[in-house]
Amino acid sequence: MTVERKTERAILMLHDGINFWIQKRWLRSDNTLTPAGWKAFHIAKRDHCKHINFNALKEFELMSETHAAYLLRGKVKHPDSKITNVQFWIPHSMVCNWNFVTNKIKEIENDFPFNGVHVIWSGNNAIDAEAS
């Protein structure tokens, strides 16, 4: 956890790739957060997807959830128009990380033994990387 910027009454913090504002009194003298500071962090983490406009939970079907990850289901479209369901895990902290999710999708596509396969996203979006 690092201090990014300070104003007269607030501090901009960075933790786990998420920027969030706290009141100065929510940061203890030993640079740990009070419960109110942690609440501000968790609210910012929850709302992080709204600011970057990407959320894998909106793109794929949620099958299950553990304390650390989501199990999502997507559809793979084959060159002959056949559709196959695939399931994959995304850690909670990465559900809004576009690069992580697209790399995960490319890994799934690479598991198929032929070219031209792609994962179908909601809204008819797709990553058209060919499997090798």
QUIGI-V622700 format. One record per residue. N is the residue number from 1. RES is the residue in one small letter. SS is DSSP state (H for helix, E for strand, L for the rest). Layout:
n: {N N}
res: {RES RES}
ss: {SS SS}
This chain:
n: {1 2 3 4 5 6 7 8 9 10 11 12 13 14 15 16 17 18 19 20 21 22 23 24 25 26 27 28 29 30 31 32 33 34 35 36 37 38 39 40 41 42 43 44 45 46 47 48 49 50 51 52 53 54 55 56 57 58 59 60 61 62 63 64 65 66 67 68 69 70 71 72 73 74 75 76 77 78 79 80 81 82 83 84 85 86 87 88 89 90 91 92 93 94 95 96 97 98 99 100 101 102 103 104 105 106 107 108 109 110 111 112 113 114 115 116 117 118 119 120 121 122 123 124 125 126 127 128 129 130 131 132}
res: {m t v e r k t e r a i l m l h d g i n f w i q k r w l r s d n t l t p a g w k a f h i a k r d h c k h i n f n a l k e f e l m s e t h a a y l l r g k v k h p d s k i t n v q f w i p h s m v c n w n f v t n k i k e i e n d f p f n g v h v i w s g n n a i d a e a s}
ss: {L E E E E E L L L E E E E E E L L E E E E E E H H H E L L L L L E L H H H H H H H H H H H H H H H H H H L L L H H H H L E E E E E L L L E E E E E E E E E L L L L L E E E E E E E E E H H H L L L H H H H H H H H H H H H H L L L L L L L E E E L H H H L E E L L L L L}
